[in-house]
Amino acid sequence: MLASLNMQAIVLDRFGGPEELRLREIPEPHATGSEVRIRVHAVAINHLDVDIRQGTSRFPVEFPLVLGRESVGVVDEIGPEVQDVDIGDRVVVLPIQPCGQCDVCRAGFDNLCSNAGKPGISHPGGYAEFTVAPANAVMKLPATVSFPYGAAAAVSFGTAHHILRGLAQVSPGEWLVVTGAAGGLGSACVQLGSLLGAKVIAAAGSKEKADLAVTFGAAHAIDYSKYDLTEALLDTTNGYGVDVAVEHIGGHTFEQVLQAMAIRGRMIVAGGHAGEIVRVDLIPFFRREIVLRGARSQTRADIVVVLNLISLGKLRPHVELLRGLDSIPDIHRRLSERRVTGKIVVIPDGIDDGTSTAFDRGTSQSAPVELPG
């Protein structure tokens, strides 16, 4: 029998502000059956974590809860039924852990599995020194992808790929607008859209964020805190409108983007933190044949593709790296105040094995993507 030891984790005992996230010692989990245990080397902080903490996510949770959807690390323990994962493997923990048996899973839409496990929601996540997952809910992290990039990639870049390639099927030369363009998903969509040859318009809530999005490959940038977004989009496209919109802000931003859609434009909605209930004018839909679709995260196949693109240097997450789980409450505060660009990734204390070789504490790492030649 394994000895019972404790680990550090950030634990949420009730809904509330960032102060409800408390660092404390809890028993280490162990792998049983077909599970693996992962020593967490990096965990990215997701805005959905903020919604879970506040109690506004509409997902049922049980307390106490360890949050953390986006973790990567090294397998250090396997259950007796595990066959395809070994101790020492570098792995990404899937943020959606599908059953693999239902109709939607069999059809390849595993991101929509109603039976899926969700780390940090349905069971303990990665805000801890160790986490446990089914062996079929982890995937190998390419040797050329760092732990911080791996943590930042699965949700943001996987979802960007799901949206732009799977749902919108963006083509070279099309006008693409991305709202919240300096955030995790936004910056990923700007990079991938540029890589696909779209004419990317980055829309953000400040001049600094809009300017930053240009470094990710955007051809144009709009600060929608100062300008009417509909007018700015029509001006930028010489009255044509946008072919594809990735909209994950909601509220008035959604309404403004809708009015700027081109004939047969495709609008993909992936969030609504500024207002989930919006007014919808139906006329643009039947007069211009606009398509409105929702996007729910990423499939396993999407993650495989983007990790490969990152390993090849085609995509590069914009990461701010911090050390210590105790930094997480302040990160939640910054996310709530919209003072974050790209992804913030936390390295637990005690991880000093080269994980952060290419990163400095509290600094951002980014570069324009390589466009297809």
C-alpha positions, 0 to 999 in steps of 0.5 A, spaced: 500 500 500 502 506 498 504 511 503 499 517 504 503 523 503 500 530 502 501 535 497 500 543 495 494 545 492 489 551 491 482 549 494 476 552 493 471 551 498 465 555 496 463 560 490 466 567 491 472 572 490 479 570 488 480 570 496 476 563 496 482 560 492 486 558 498 493 554 498 493 548 503 496 541 504 491 535 501 492 528 501 496 526 494 492 522 489 494 515 487 493 512 480 488 506 480 485 501 475 486 505 468 489 511 471 495 515 471 498 520 476 501 526 473 506 531 476 504 537 474 510 541 471 505 547 468 498 549 469 495 555 464 489 559 468 483 559 464 477 564 464 472 559 465 476 557 472 474 564 474 467 563 472 467 556 476 470 560 482 464 565 481 459 560 481 457 563 474 459 557 469 452 554 469 456 547 470 455 543 477 461 542 481 462 539 488 466 542 494 472 542 496 474 543 488 481 543 485 480 548 479 485 547 473 483 545 466 490 546 462 495 542 465 501 538 463 507 534 466 510 527 467 507 521 469 510 518 475 505 513 477 500 508 473 494 504 475 495 496 474 490 496 467 494 501 464 498 499 457 499 505 453 502 510 458 509 509 461 512 512 467 516 518 465 512 520 459 511 527 458 503 528 457 498 533 456 492 532 460 486 533 456 481 539 458 475 535 455 475 527 457 470 524 452 467 517 454 469 515 447 463 510 446 457 515 445 454 517 438 458 524 438 464 521 440 464 516 435 462 521 430 469 525 431 465 530 435 468 528 442 468 535 444 461 535 445 460 528 449 455 529 454 459 524 459 466 527 458 470 528 464 472 535 465 478 537 470 477 542 475 470 542 474 467 534 475 473 532 478 480 535 481 484 539 476 491 542 475 492 547 481 496 542 484 503 538 485 499 532 482 493 530 478 490 524 476 487 522 469 484 516 465 490 513 461 486 515 455 485 522 457 492 524 456 496 525 450 504 525 449 507 532 449 512 532 443 519 533 445 520 539 442 514 543 445 516 546 452 511 545 458 509 552 458 507 552 451 504 545 452 499 548 457 498 554 453 496 550 447 491 545 448 485 550 449 486 556 446 490 553 440 486 547 439 479 551 440 482 556 434 483 550 430 477 547 431 473 554 429 477 556 423 479 550 420 473 545 422 467 550 423 468 557 419 473 553 414 477 560 413 480 561 406 486 565 404 484 572 402 478 572 406 477 578 411 477 575 418 475 579 425 477 576 432 475 580 438 479 580 444 485 579 440 490 579 445 487 574 450 488 567 450 483 564 444 484 571 441 491 571 440 491 564 438 486 565 432 490 571 430 496 567 429 492 561 426 488 566 421 494 569 419 498 562 417 492 560 413 492 566 409 486 570 412 486 578 412 486 578 420 483 584 423 484 584 431 479 587 435 481 589 442 479 593 448 485 598 448 490 601 444 496 597 447 492 590 446 490 592 439 497 593 437 500 587 441 495 583 436 499 586 430 505 582 433 501 576 432 500 577 425 494 581 424 494 586 418 489 591 421 487 593 429 481 596 432 481 599 439 473 598 440 473 602 446 474 608 442 471 607 435 464 604 433 466 597 431 461 596 426 463 602 422 471 601 423 470 594 420 466 596 414 471 602 413 477 597 414 474 592 409 472 598 404 464 597 405 465 589 404 464 587 411 468 581 414 467 574 411 469 570 418 468 573 425 471 569 431 466 573 437 467 571 444 466 577 448 458 578 447 454 583 449 454 590 445 461 587 441 457 581 439 451 586 436 456 590 433 460 585 429 453 582 427 452 588 423 459 588 419 458 581 417 459 580 409 454 577 404 454 569 406 459 571 412 460 566 418 460 568 425 463 563 430 461 565 437 466 562 443 464 566 449 460 571 452 464 574 458 461 581 457 454 579 456 451 572 455 444 575 453 444 579 447 439 582 442 439 579 435 437 583 429 434 577 424 434 581 418 442 580 416 441 573 417 436 572 411 438 578 407 445 576 407 445 569 408 449 570 414 451 563 418 451 563 426 455 558 429 457 556 436 464 553 438 465 549 444 472 548 445 476 543 441 477 536 439 483 531 441 484 531 433 485 539 434 490 538 439 494 534 435 494 538 430 496 545 433 502 541 438 505 539 431 504 546 428 508 549 435 513 543 435 515 546 427 515 553 430 509 555 425 505 557 432 508 560 438 503 561 444 504 568 448 505 566 455 507 570 461 510 565 466 509 565 474 512 561 479 508 558 485 501 556 486 500 561 491 500 566 485 494 563 482 489 568 486 492 574 484 492 571 477 484 570 477 484 578 480 487 580 473 483 576 469 477 579 472 479 586 471 482 584 464 489 585 465 491 579 462 494 578 455 495 571 452 496 565 457 498 566 464 502 559 466 504 557 473 510 553 474 509 549 481 514 550 486 520 545 486 519 544 478 527 546 477 528 541 471 529 545 465 521 547 464 522 554 464 529 554 460 526 559 455 522 563 460 523 568 465 519 570 471 513 574 469 515 576 462 512 575 455 514 570 450 511 572 443 513 572 436 510 573 429 508 567 426 511 564 419 506 565 414 505 560 409 510 560 403 
